[in-house]
Amino acid sequence: MKANGIISVLALSATALARPKHGDHLPTTTVAGVEVVDTQIVRDARALIEKFPDYLYWHSMRTWLLGAAVLNANATLKAEVDLEAHALGTILHDLGWDMSPDSPWVTKENRFEVDGGLGAVRWIKAHKSYSPCVWTEARLERIFDGIALHGTFGIHPFKNIDTKWITNSVGFDGVNFTPPEVPIAKFNSVIAEFPKDSFQKGAIETFTWMAATKPNGTYNTFVEPFGTHYVPGYNSTGKHSFDRITAGWNPDKN
């Protein structure tokens, strides 16, 4: 065999070994009527978020389960998605909502989505099962992007399929609507086990807390109006890109 042929075979073998395992190769279980991945790292991620307040725990679980329900209804799509990465990206997507004192996930300067993405990657790397051969940097980047982009509109649809489906799944659990993509029987079974009753109140309180405690991480984001409306003294004047770009501009002289 020629040298270039040997190199091609080795490259293909390396690609196959590095490729994330999909649903057909992973253990599964059923949660709230939805079949989902059941690896140890996914079970441990679920245990981590169980420590959060109910509204946040339930929201994170609904995000995972509603996304999984949509994937389960489309075998072709499901076969293309890294289901373990999807599970971790959705379950851990709101680590940046942690309002506990001295939270290991929350910074003063980052958007909460970035805190969540960084925290998820850090947690995976610290997990007892972590191996860089399995959790490659490319695979971790897809999880980070899926989390970090979930509060920004218009970008994630053009990303890779795993990033896109983490972010899509977060969108299935918005306030005051029923996502048409989710089969209604599955939607009802998920909501029955993980209720939405406290979600609106919890989200408003969390975003207000962010604006009050880490304002630099809220300017120029969708969280900013919560500061404007609910936090005395919150002021985003001069913090917008518009303010910086137009500073000193006089259309009559320039």
TINULO-216324 format. One line per field, with one value per atom (N, C-alpha, C): residue number from 0; residue in three letters; x, y negated, z. Coordinates in steps of 0.05 Angstrom, whole numbers, plus 5000, padded with zeros to 4 digits. Example, Ala and Ser with C-alpha at 12.3 -4.5 7.8 and 13.67 -1.06 7.14 Angstrom:
<pts>
num: (0,0,0,1,1,1)
residuo: (ALA,ALA,ALA,SER,SER,SER)
x: (5264,5246,5264,5257,5273,5258)
y: (5114,5090,5066,5045,5021,4999)
z: (5156,5156,5156,5142,5143,5157)
</pts>
This chain:
<pts>
num: (0,0,0,1,1,1,2,2,2,3,3,3,4,4,4,5,5,5,6,6,6,7,7,7,8,8,8,9,9,9,10,10,10,11,11,11,12,12,12,13,13,13,14,14,14,15,15,15,16,16,16,17,17,17,18,18,18,19,19,19,20,20,20,21,21,21,22,22,22,23,23,23,24,24,24,25,25,25,26,26,26,27,27,27,28,28,28,29,29,29,30,30,30,31,31,31,32,32,32,33,33,33,34,34,34,35,35,35,36,36,36,37,37,37,38,38,38,39,39,39,40,40,40,41,41,41,42,42,42,43,43,43,44,44,44,45,45,45,46,46,46,47,47,47,48,48,48,49,49,49,50,50,50,51,51,51,52,52,52,53,53,53,54,54,54,55,55,55,56,56,56,57,57,57,58,58,58,59,59,59,60,60,60,61,61,61,62,62,62,63,63,63,64,64,64,65,65,65,66,66,66,67,67,67,68,68,68,69,69,69,70,70,70,71,71,71,72,72,72,73,73,73,74,74,74,75,75,75,76,76,76,77,77,77,78,78,78,79,79,79,80,80,80,81,81,81,82,82,82,83,83,83,84,84,84,85,85,85,86,86,86,87,87,87,88,88,88,89,89,89,90,90,90,91,91,91,92,92,92,93,93,93,94,94,94,95,95,95,96,96,96,97,97,97,98,98,98,99,99,99,100,100,100,101,101,101,102,102,102,103,103,103,104,104,104,105,105,105,106,106,106,107,107,107,108,108,108,109,109,109,110,110,110,111,111,111,112,112,112,113,113,113,114,114,114,115,115,115,116,116,116,117,117,117,118,118,118,119,119,119,120,120,120,121,121,121,122,122,122,123,123,123,124,124,124,125,125,125,126,126,126,127,127,127,128,128,128,129,129,129,130,130,130,131,131,131,132,132,132,133,133,133,134,134,134,135,135,135,136,136,136,137,137,137,138,138,138,139,139,139,140,140,140,141,141,141,142,142,142,143,143,143,144,144,144,145,145,145,146,146,146,147,147,147,148,148,148,149,149,149,150,150,150,151,151,151,152,152,152,153,153,153,154,154,154,155,155,155,156,156,156,157,157,157,158,158,158,159,159,159,160,160,160,161,161,161,162,162,162,163,163,163,164,164,164,165,165,165,166,166,166,167,167,167,168,168,168,169,169,169,170,170,170,171,171,171,172,172,172,173,173,173,174,174,174,175,175,175,176,176,176,177,177,177,178,178,178,179,179,179,180,180,180,181,181,181,182,182,182,183,183,183,184,184,184,185,185,185,186,186,186,187,187,187,188,188,188,189,189,189,190,190,190,191,191,191,192,192,192,193,193,193,194,194,194,195,195,195,196,196,196,197,197,197,198,198,198,199,199,199,200,200,200,201,201,201,202,202,202,203,203,203,204,204,204,205,205,205,206,206,206,207,207,207,208,208,208,209,209,209,210,210,210,211,211,211,212,212,212,213,213,213,214,214,214,215,215,215,216,216,216,217,217,217,218,218,218,219,219,219,220,220,220,221,221,221,222,222,222,223,223,223,224,224,224,225,225,225,226,226,226,227,227,227,228,228,228,229,229,229,230,230,230,231,231,231,232,232,232,233,233,233,234,234,234,235,235,235,236,236,236,237,237,237,238,238,238,239,239,239,240,240,240,241,241,241,242,242,242,243,243,243,244,244,244,245,245,245,246,246,246,247,247,247,248,248,248,249,249,249,250,250,250,251,251,251,252,252,252,253,253,253)
residuo: (MET,MET,MET,LYS,LYS,LYS,ALA,ALA,ALA,ASN,ASN,ASN,GLY,GLY,GLY,ILE,ILE,ILE,ILE,ILE,ILE,SER,SER,SER,VAL,VAL,VAL,LEU,LEU,LEU,ALA,ALA,ALA,LEU,LEU,LEU,SER,SER,SER,ALA,ALA,ALA,THR,THR,THR,ALA,ALA,ALA,LEU,LEU,LEU,ALA,ALA,ALA,ARG,ARG,ARG,PRO,PRO,PRO,LYS,LYS,LYS,HIS,HIS,HIS,GLY,GLY,GLY,ASP,ASP,ASP,HIS,HIS,HIS,LEU,LEU,LEU,PRO,PRO,PRO,THR,THR,THR,THR,THR,THR,THR,THR,THR,VAL,VAL,VAL,ALA,ALA,ALA,GLY,GLY,GLY,VAL,VAL,VAL,GLU,GLU,GLU,VAL,VAL,VAL,VAL,VAL,VAL,ASP,ASP,ASP,THR,THR,THR,GLN,GLN,GLN,ILE,ILE,ILE,VAL,VAL,VAL,ARG,ARG,ARG,ASP,ASP,ASP,ALA,ALA,ALA,ARG,ARG,ARG,ALA,ALA,ALA,LEU,LEU,LEU,ILE,ILE,ILE,GLU,GLU,GLU,LYS,LYS,LYS,PHE,PHE,PHE,PRO,PRO,PRO,ASP,ASP,ASP,TYR,TYR,TYR,LEU,LEU,LEU,TYR,TYR,TYR,TRP,TRP,TRP,HIS,HIS,HIS,SER,SER,SER,MET,MET,MET,ARG,ARG,ARG,THR,THR,THR,TRP,TRP,TRP,LEU,LEU,LEU,LEU,LEU,LEU,GLY,GLY,GLY,ALA,ALA,ALA,ALA,ALA,ALA,VAL,VAL,VAL,LEU,LEU,LEU,ASN,ASN,ASN,ALA,ALA,ALA,ASN,ASN,ASN,ALA,ALA,ALA,THR,THR,THR,LEU,LEU,LEU,LYS,LYS,LYS,ALA,ALA,ALA,GLU,GLU,GLU,VAL,VAL,VAL,ASP,ASP,ASP,LEU,LEU,LEU,GLU,GLU,GLU,ALA,ALA,ALA,HIS,HIS,HIS,ALA,ALA,ALA,LEU,LEU,LEU,GLY,GLY,GLY,THR,THR,THR,ILE,ILE,ILE,LEU,LEU,LEU,HIS,HIS,HIS,ASP,ASP,ASP,LEU,LEU,LEU,GLY,GLY,GLY,TRP,TRP,TRP,ASP,ASP,ASP,MET,MET,MET,SER,SER,SER,PRO,PRO,PRO,ASP,ASP,ASP,SER,SER,SER,PRO,PRO,PRO,TRP,TRP,TRP,VAL,VAL,VAL,THR,THR,THR,LYS,LYS,LYS,GLU,GLU,GLU,ASN,ASN,ASN,ARG,ARG,ARG,PHE,PHE,PHE,GLU,GLU,GLU,VAL,VAL,VAL,ASP,ASP,ASP,GLY,GLY,GLY,GLY,GLY,GLY,LEU,LEU,LEU,GLY,GLY,GLY,ALA,ALA,ALA,VAL,VAL,VAL,ARG,ARG,ARG,TRP,TRP,TRP,ILE,ILE,ILE,LYS,LYS,LYS,ALA,ALA,ALA,HIS,HIS,HIS,LYS,LYS,LYS,SER,SER,SER,TYR,TYR,TYR,SER,SER,SER,PRO,PRO,PRO,CYS,CYS,CYS,VAL,VAL,VAL,TRP,TRP,TRP,THR,THR,THR,GLU,GLU,GLU,ALA,ALA,ALA,ARG,ARG,ARG,LEU,LEU,LEU,GLU,GLU,GLU,ARG,ARG,ARG,ILE,ILE,ILE,PHE,PHE,PHE,ASP,ASP,ASP,GLY,GLY,GLY,ILE,ILE,ILE,ALA,ALA,ALA,LEU,LEU,LEU,HIS,HIS,HIS,GLY,GLY,GLY,THR,THR,THR,PHE,PHE,PHE,GLY,GLY,GLY,ILE,ILE,ILE,HIS,HIS,HIS,PRO,PRO,PRO,PHE,PHE,PHE,LYS,LYS,LYS,ASN,ASN,ASN,ILE,ILE,ILE,ASP,ASP,ASP,THR,THR,THR,LYS,LYS,LYS,TRP,TRP,TRP,ILE,ILE,ILE,THR,THR,THR,ASN,ASN,ASN,SER,SER,SER,VAL,VAL,VAL,GLY,GLY,GLY,PHE,PHE,PHE,ASP,ASP,ASP,GLY,GLY,GLY,VAL,VAL,VAL,ASN,ASN,ASN,PHE,PHE,PHE,THR,THR,THR,PRO,PRO,PRO,PRO,PRO,PRO,GLU,GLU,GLU,VAL,VAL,VAL,PRO,PRO,PRO,ILE,ILE,ILE,ALA,ALA,ALA,LYS,LYS,LYS,PHE,PHE,PHE,ASN,ASN,ASN,SER,SER,SER,VAL,VAL,VAL,ILE,ILE,ILE,ALA,ALA,ALA,GLU,GLU,GLU,PHE,PHE,PHE,PRO,PRO,PRO,LYS,LYS,LYS,ASP,ASP,ASP,SER,SER,SER,PHE,PHE,PHE,GLN,GLN,GLN,LYS,LYS,LYS,GLY,GLY,GLY,ALA,ALA,ALA,ILE,ILE,ILE,GLU,GLU,GLU,THR,THR,THR,PHE,PHE,PHE,THR,THR,THR,TRP,TRP,TRP,MET,MET,MET,ALA,ALA,ALA,ALA,ALA,ALA,THR,THR,THR,LYS,LYS,LYS,PRO,PRO,PRO,ASN,ASN,ASN,GLY,GLY,GLY,THR,THR,THR,TYR,TYR,TYR,ASN,ASN,ASN,THR,THR,THR,PHE,PHE,PHE,VAL,VAL,VAL,GLU,GLU,GLU,PRO,PRO,PRO,PHE,PHE,PHE,GLY,GLY,GLY,THR,THR,THR,HIS,HIS,HIS,TYR,TYR,TYR,VAL,VAL,VAL,PRO,PRO,PRO,GLY,GLY,GLY,TYR,TYR,TYR,ASN,ASN,ASN,SER,SER,SER,THR,THR,THR,GLY,GLY,GLY,LYS,LYS,LYS,HIS,HIS,HIS,SER,SER,SER,PHE,PHE,PHE,ASP,ASP,ASP,ARG,ARG,ARG,ILE,ILE,ILE,THR,THR,THR,ALA,ALA,ALA,GLY,GLY,GLY,TRP,TRP,TRP,ASN,ASN,ASN,PRO,PRO,PRO,ASP,ASP,ASP,LYS,LYS,LYS,ASN,ASN,ASN)
x: (5017,5000,5018,5011,5026,5024,5044,5045,5020,5011,4988,4963,4962,4939,4939,4963,4965,4956,4965,4958,4928,4915,4886,4871,4881,4868,4871,4895,4900,4883,4880,4864,4834,4824,4797,4792,4812,4810,4809,4826,4827,4801,4790,4764,4742,4742,4721,4724,4748,4752,4744,4749,4743,4714,4700,4672,4655,4639,4622,4602,4596,4577,4549,4532,4504,4486,4460,4440,4440,4446,4446,4467,4487,4509,4508,4488,4487,4464,4467,4444,4423,4399,4377,4359,4342,4322,4298,4276,4253,4248,4245,4239,4215,4194,4170,4159,4162,4151,4169,4193,4211,4236,4244,4268,4292,4312,4335,4360,4383,4409,4413,4426,4428,4457,4477,4504,4510,4532,4539,4543,4556,4560,4534,4515,4489,4474,4475,4462,4474,4500,4513,4507,4503,4494,4466,4449,4422,4423,4441,4444,4454,4471,4481,4459,4442,4421,4398,4396,4375,4378,4403,4408,4398,4390,4380,4351,4340,4312,4295,4271,4253,4249,4244,4238,4262,4286,4310,4315,4313,4316,4296,4271,4249,4254,4262,4267,4289,4310,4333,4325,4309,4300,4280,4262,4244,4259,4279,4295,4306,4318,4329,4307,4286,4266,4250,4243,4228,4245,4271,4288,4291,4294,4296,4270,4247,4222,4220,4230,4230,4249,4273,4292,4281,4268,4257,4236,4223,4202,4213,4239,4252,4277,4274,4296,4321,4317,4340,4355,4341,4354,4367,4353,4364,4391,4393,4418,4441,4436,4457,4467,4451,4457,4473,4492,4508,4490,4475,4455,4466,4490,4502,4510,4522,4528,4503,4482,4456,4446,4448,4438,4453,4480,4496,4492,4490,4487,4460,4440,4413,4411,4419,4416,4432,4456,4474,4472,4454,4455,4451,4438,4433,4449,4473,4490,4494,4493,4496,4473,4452,4429,4433,4454,4458,4461,4442,4442,4454,4464,4474,4500,4505,4529,4554,4574,4599,4595,4576,4571,4597,4604,4627,4623,4598,4592,4590,4584,4577,4600,4605,4624,4610,4625,4613,4613,4630,4634,4621,4617,4607,4576,4566,4538,4532,4508,4502,4505,4499,4502,4531,4549,4578,4587,4577,4583,4573,4550,4539,4555,4563,4579,4607,4620,4646,4643,4622,4618,4613,4597,4591,4616,4633,4657,4676,4678,4695,4686,4660,4648,4654,4650,4656,4685,4703,4731,4739,4724,4729,4716,4699,4684,4702,4697,4714,4717,4698,4700,4713,4721,4731,4756,4756,4779,4780,4803,4804,4800,4803,4798,4768,4752,4723,4711,4719,4708,4729,4730,4750,4744,4763,4759,4737,4735,4715,4687,4685,4659,4651,4671,4665,4658,4670,4664,4635,4625,4597,4578,4585,4569,4571,4595,4598,4582,4585,4571,4540,4531,4502,4491,4507,4498,4502,4526,4533,4515,4504,4488,4458,4450,4421,4406,4420,4406,4410,4422,4428,4413,4397,4381,4396,4390,4399,4426,4440,4467,4466,4454,4456,4444,4424,4414,4436,4457,4478,4502,4500,4521,4518,4536,4534,4509,4503,4477,4475,4497,4496,4492,4507,4503,4475,4466,4439,4417,4420,4399,4400,4423,4423,4407,4413,4400,4370,4364,4336,4320,4332,4318,4313,4331,4326,4302,4300,4277,4250,4250,4224,4211,4227,4216,4214,4204,4199,4175,4171,4148,4123,4101,4075,4070,4082,4075,4080,4067,4070,4085,4108,4123,4110,4104,4090,4107,4133,4151,4149,4141,4141,4114,4114,4089,4074,4048,4033,4031,4029,4028,4054,4076,4102,4105,4096,4096,4080,4057,4040,4052,4065,4077,4101,4116,4139,4130,4110,4100,4087,4075,4062,4083,4107,4128,4145,4149,4166,4150,4133,4114,4127,4112,4121,4110,4094,4080,4098,4122,4139,4160,4160,4182,4183,4160,4160,4170,4160,4169,4199,4207,4235,4254,4246,4262,4264,4242,4242,4260,4257,4274,4304,4310,4338,4350,4335,4346,4349,4330,4333,4357,4361,4385,4411,4411,4435,4440,4419,4422,4432,4424,4432,4460,4468,4493,4516,4510,4531,4522,4518,4507,4524,4551,4568,4563,4552,4545,4518,4503,4476,4472,4491,4488,4489,4473,4472,4462,4447,4435,4405,4391,4362,4355,4375,4371,4370,4381,4383,4356,4334,4309,4299,4308,4300,4314,4339,4352,4339,4332,4320,4293,4278,4251,4251,4269,4265,4288,4311,4334,4339,4334,4340,4369,4374,4401,4414,4402,4413,4413,4436,4438,4457,4446,4462,4472,4467,4477,4507,4515,4543,4554,4537,4546,4540,4525,4517,4537,4538,4555,4547,4522,4513,4526,4527,4539,4568,4583,4611,4616,4600,4604,4597,4576,4567,4579,4595,4607,4623,4616,4630,4622,4603,4593,4574,4581,4563,4558,4535,4530,4534,4532,4535,4565,4582,4611,4627,4617,4632,4624)
y: (5024,5000,4975,4956,4931,4916,4898,4883,4866,4853,4836,4852,4877,4895,4902,4908,4915,4891,4867,4843,4839,4844,4841,4860,4885,4905,4898,4889,4881,4857,4838,4815,4822,4840,4849,4864,4880,4894,4875,4855,4835,4820,4813,4799,4816,4842,4859,4861,4863,4865,4840,4817,4791,4783,4795,4788,4794,4774,4779,4801,4816,4837,4826,4837,4828,4847,4842,4856,4886,4897,4926,4940,4926,4938,4932,4917,4908,4920,4925,4934,4913,4921,4902,4908,4889,4892,4875,4876,4860,4841,4816,4795,4779,4778,4764,4772,4798,4808,4804,4794,4788,4806,4820,4836,4817,4821,4803,4820,4807,4819,4823,4845,4852,4860,4845,4851,4839,4848,4838,4808,4797,4768,4753,4763,4750,4753,4776,4780,4760,4756,4738,4709,4702,4675,4670,4690,4687,4684,4698,4696,4668,4657,4630,4609,4610,4589,4594,4617,4622,4605,4594,4577,4548,4542,4515,4512,4487,4484,4498,4506,4522,4509,4482,4470,4473,4472,4475,4504,4521,4550,4560,4553,4561,4550,4525,4513,4528,4534,4548,4576,4589,4616,4614,4595,4592,4586,4570,4563,4589,4605,4631,4648,4652,4672,4663,4637,4628,4630,4623,4627,4656,4673,4702,4712,4702,4711,4704,4681,4673,4690,4695,4713,4741,4751,4779,4782,4760,4761,4760,4756,4754,4771,4796,4815,4806,4794,4784,4763,4743,4722,4733,4750,4762,4776,4789,4804,4785,4760,4741,4726,4726,4709,4725,4713,4725,4723,4744,4743,4739,4749,4744,4715,4703,4675,4658,4666,4652,4653,4676,4679,4660,4661,4644,4615,4607,4579,4568,4584,4574,4576,4597,4600,4578,4572,4553,4525,4519,4493,4469,4471,4448,4449,4459,4457,4428,4410,4382,4369,4384,4373,4378,4391,4399,4374,4368,4345,4351,4375,4382,4366,4359,4344,4359,4344,4356,4379,4375,4396,4401,4426,4432,4427,4420,4418,4389,4370,4343,4323,4307,4286,4259,4238,4211,4199,4208,4194,4208,4234,4249,4249,4250,4256,4283,4287,4312,4336,4332,4354,4363,4344,4350,4365,4354,4368,4397,4401,4428,4446,4435,4451,4458,4439,4444,4464,4460,4478,4507,4510,4537,4551,4537,4549,4555,4537,4542,4566,4569,4591,4618,4618,4643,4651,4631,4638,4647,4640,4648,4674,4684,4709,4733,4752,4775,4792,4790,4806,4791,4766,4749,4761,4761,4769,4750,4738,4720,4734,4760,4775,4777,4777,4778,4751,4734,4707,4689,4690,4675,4645,4628,4599,4591,4604,4598,4604,4627,4635,4616,4608,4589,4562,4554,4528,4527,4549,4550,4546,4558,4554,4525,4514,4486,4468,4471,4453,4456,4480,4484,4470,4470,4456,4425,4417,4389,4373,4387,4373,4373,4386,4390,4364,4343,4318,4298,4307,4289,4300,4283,4292,4289,4308,4305,4317,4328,4340,4370,4382,4411,4427,4417,4434,4440,4425,4429,4444,4454,4469,4499,4515,4544,4555,4580,4591,4594,4600,4604,4577,4557,4530,4521,4525,4516,4529,4555,4569,4565,4558,4550,4524,4505,4479,4481,4496,4500,4511,4530,4543,4523,4505,4484,4468,4462,4446,4460,4486,4500,4495,4485,4480,4451,4435,4407,4403,4378,4371,4366,4376,4370,4380,4403,4414,4444,4457,4486,4490,4502,4505,4524,4516,4533,4557,4555,4576,4601,4597,4619,4634,4661,4676,4670,4663,4653,4673,4698,4718,4718,4715,4714,4687,4666,4640,4642,4653,4655,4673,4695,4713,4700,4684,4670,4649,4633,4611,4623,4646,4658,4665,4674,4682,4659,4640,4617,4591,4582,4561,4534,4518,4491,4469,4476,4455,4433,4441,4421,4410,4417,4409,4379,4367,4339,4322,4328,4313,4317,4342,4349,4335,4334,4322,4292,4279,4250,4243,4259,4254,4258,4279,4285,4263,4254,4233,4206,4201,4177,4179,4202,4206,4202,4212,4208,4179,4164,4135,4120,4129,4116,4123,4148,4158,4159,4161,4163,4146,4120,4104,4105,4107,4107,4132,4152,4176,4175,4153,4151,4129,4109,4088,4100,4089,4099,4127,4137,4164,4162,4183,4182,4180,4183,4180,4151,4133,4105,4092,4097,4085,4092,4115,4123,4104,4096,4076,4049,4041,4015,4013,4034,4034,4039,4056,4067,4060,4049,4045,4015,4004,3975,3969,3948,3939,3953,3973,3986,3967,3964,3945,3955,3960,3971,3949,3924,3902,3903,3902,3903,3931,3951,3979,3993,3980,3992,3988,4006,4002,3976,3970,3945,3921,3921,3898,3895,3917,3915,3906,3917,3911,3882,3872,3845,3823,3830,3810,3789,3763,3742,3737,3753,3749,3726,3708,3686,3687,3694,3697,3672,3649,3623,3617,3630,3624,3647,3671,3695,3704)
z: (5000,5000,5000,4984,4982,5008,5013,5038,5041,5019,5022,5028,5019,5025,5054,5065,5094,5111,5103,5118,5118,5095,5093,5111,5112,5129,5158,5166,5194,5201,5183,5188,5192,5175,5178,5204,5212,5237,5261,5260,5281,5283,5260,5259,5272,5265,5276,5306,5316,5345,5360,5347,5359,5357,5339,5334,5359,5368,5391,5387,5408,5406,5405,5389,5387,5402,5399,5415,5414,5390,5387,5404,5413,5428,5458,5466,5494,5509,5535,5551,5553,5556,5557,5581,5588,5608,5599,5614,5608,5631,5625,5645,5635,5651,5644,5617,5611,5586,5562,5566,5544,5546,5525,5525,5523,5541,5542,5548,5543,5549,5579,5586,5615,5621,5612,5620,5648,5660,5687,5688,5668,5669,5666,5651,5649,5676,5688,5714,5735,5734,5753,5747,5722,5715,5726,5724,5736,5766,5779,5808,5816,5799,5804,5804,5784,5782,5802,5813,5833,5857,5861,5884,5880,5856,5850,5859,5862,5868,5847,5855,5838,5810,5810,5784,5764,5775,5757,5750,5770,5765,5745,5749,5731,5703,5701,5674,5660,5674,5661,5652,5668,5660,5636,5637,5615,5589,5590,5567,5554,5570,5561,5549,5564,5557,5532,5531,5507,5482,5485,5462,5454,5473,5468,5455,5463,5452,5422,5415,5386,5371,5382,5368,5365,5386,5385,5363,5356,5336,5307,5305,5278,5278,5269,5271,5256,5233,5217,5232,5242,5257,5283,5297,5321,5316,5294,5288,5282,5276,5270,5295,5316,5339,5360,5372,5394,5419,5425,5446,5474,5479,5505,5508,5488,5489,5491,5477,5479,5507,5520,5547,5566,5564,5583,5577,5551,5544,5553,5552,5561,5592,5604,5633,5647,5637,5650,5639,5621,5607,5624,5647,5664,5690,5690,5714,5721,5702,5706,5721,5726,5742,5772,5780,5808,5825,5842,5860,5887,5892,5918,5923,5949,5955,5947,5936,5927,5907,5889,5868,5853,5847,5831,5802,5794,5766,5756,5775,5767,5771,5751,5753,5753,5760,5759,5732,5714,5689,5665,5666,5642,5640,5616,5612,5625,5634,5648,5629,5603,5584,5582,5582,5581,5607,5630,5655,5653,5642,5640,5622,5599,5581,5592,5604,5616,5640,5655,5678,5669,5648,5638,5629,5614,5604,5627,5646,5669,5685,5688,5703,5689,5662,5647,5650,5648,5650,5678,5698,5725,5732,5715,5721,5722,5739,5742,5717,5699,5674,5651,5656,5634,5621,5595,5579,5555,5550,5527,5500,5500,5475,5470,5491,5488,5487,5506,5507,5494,5468,5453,5455,5449,5450,5431,5408,5388,5399,5413,5425,5447,5464,5486,5475,5453,5441,5431,5421,5412,5436,5459,5483,5492,5493,5502,5484,5458,5439,5442,5445,5449,5473,5494,5518,5516,5507,5506,5486,5466,5446,5452,5474,5476,5483,5490,5495,5473,5451,5428,5404,5391,5369,5342,5324,5297,5290,5309,5303,5303,5324,5327,5304,5288,5266,5245,5245,5225,5236,5261,5273,5267,5278,5274,5287,5281,5289,5320,5333,5362,5377,5369,5380,5375,5351,5343,5361,5366,5380,5410,5421,5449,5452,5434,5436,5428,5408,5401,5425,5439,5461,5484,5489,5509,5501,5475,5465,5468,5470,5474,5501,5520,5547,5554,5536,5542,5559,5567,5584,5567,5576,5564,5535,5528,5502,5502,5484,5480,5453,5453,5428,5408,5384,5365,5357,5359,5350,5368,5393,5412,5411,5407,5407,5432,5430,5452,5476,5470,5491,5508,5494,5508,5524,5511,5525,5551,5550,5574,5595,5587,5607,5620,5605,5617,5636,5629,5646,5671,5669,5692,5713,5705,5724,5732,5714,5719,5713,5732,5727,5720,5705,5697,5714,5734,5750,5761,5770,5783,5765,5739,5721,5716,5710,5703,5727,5751,5774,5779,5777,5781,5761,5736,5715,5720,5726,5731,5755,5777,5800,5794,5778,5772,5754,5734,5716,5731,5750,5766,5784,5796,5813,5797,5772,5755,5750,5744,5738,5763,5786,5811,5820,5816,5827,5807,5781,5761,5736,5740,5717,5692,5695,5672,5654,5666,5650,5638,5642,5631,5611,5609,5589,5561,5544,5516,5513,5533,5531,5537,5533,5538,5567,5585,5614,5621,5605,5612,5620,5606,5614,5642,5652,5680,5699,5693,5710,5708,5684,5679,5694,5694,5706,5736,5746,5773,5792,5782,5800,5803,5827,5831,5826,5811,5805,5782,5771,5747,5724,5711,5689,5667,5644,5622,5603,5611,5594,5589,5564,5557,5555,5560,5559,5533,5515,5490,5468,5449,5426,5411,5410,5398,5411,5438,5452,5445,5443,5437,5408,5390,5362,5355,5368,5361,5379,5398,5416,5400,5404,5390,5361,5352,5324,5322,5303,5297,5267,5258,5229,5214,5227,5213,5208,5223,5220,5209,5211,5203,5175)
</pts>
